Amino acid sequence: MNLLFIGDVVGRPGRRAVAQWLPALRRELRADFVIANGENSAGGFGVTQETFNDLTAAGADVVTGGNHIWHTREAPALLDGEPRLLRPANYPAGAPGRGSGVFVAAGGTRVAVLNLEGRAFMQPLPSPFEYAREEADRLRAETRVIFVDMHAEATSEKAALAWYLDGRVSALVGTHTHVQTADERVLPGGTAFITDAGMTGPRDSIIGMSRESVLPRFLTLLPARFEVASGPVQLNGVFIEIDAQTGRATAIRRVNRVEE
C-alpha cells in the first residue's frame, strides 16, 4: 500500500497548499492513505473545526498533532469528538482526545496511526519510548501497518525512537522543526524513517512565520507576537511504500511542491 504524509501545515497558506496539491498528488502517487500534521493549521498555533475540515476535504484521512494542538479554545471538544484528529499519546491520563487509532485505507487495508511527542527541549511528558512500545504492541494485534508521527525537537530523540521501534512499526516520521531533512531510509527491520518531513506553508518565511515578526525576537530578545507569513507556498512531505501483509516498508522518498 502507498502512504503519503504531509509535514506541518501552517495557517491559511498551508491549508491553501494542501488544497492546491493534495488531490493531484493523491492520484499521481496512487496514495491509499494520507496523513497530515495539522497542529499549526489555525493561525500557526492549534487546530479548529474549520482547519480540520479544510484538511480532510482536500484529502487527508487523518490529522495528527503536537505540542501546539491545544492552542485553540475549541481543541478539547474537537479532540474528544473527532476520531480522525489525534494528539500525542504520551500526555497524562485525563487529557482530551486520543493518541492513536486504526483506520481503513482505500483498498481495505487497516492502518494504525500513533502520535507521540518528544521530551528533549520540550515539556517533561511521560516517556514516549514507553508509550511507543506499549502502543505498537497493542496496535500490532489489529494491523501490521503502523505509522508513527514523532513530534519532537531533538533529531537524536527521533532517531533513537526509530531504532527502538525498528521492525515493530512500518514508519516513523519526525515533525515539529518545519525543516525537511535529507536522511530518509528504510531501517534494517523494515521501518521507514526520516528525521523531519518539513513544513507545508509560506515559502519565504522563518519556519512559517513572517520575517518581520520573528527577527525582532532574535535582535532584542524581547517577547514578540509571531504571525503567519504570506506569499508563495510550499508543500513538504514523504511518500512511503508498505507491504500490507508484513507491515514492512519497502521505500520512502521525499515529496516537495513549490509555488513560483
Sequence and secondary structure as in RCSB ss.txt:
>XXXX:A:sequence
MNLLFIGDVVGRPGRRAVAQWLPALRRELRADFVIANGENSAGGFGVTQETFNDLTAAGADVVTGGNHIWHTREA
PALLDGEPRLLRPANYPAGAPGRGSGVFVAAGGTRVAVLNLEGRAFMQPLPSPFEYAREEADRLRAETRVIFVDM
HAEATSEKAALAWYLDGRVSALVGTHTHVQTADERVLPGGTAFITDAGMTGPRDSIIGMSRESVLPRFLTLLPAR
FEVASGPVQLNGVFIEIDAQTGRATAIRRVNRVEE
>XXXX:A:secstr
 EEEEE EE HHHHHHHHHHHHHHHHHHHT SEEEEE TTTTTTS   HHHHHHHHHHT SEEE  TTTT STTH
HHHHHH TTB   TTS TT SS SEEEEE TTS EEEEEEEE  TTS   S HHHHHHHHHHHHHTT SEEEEEE
E S HHHHHHHHHHHBTTBSEEEEESS    S  EE TTS EEES   EEEESSSBTTB HHHHHHHHHH     
  B  SSEEEEEEEEEE TTT  EEEEEEEEEE  
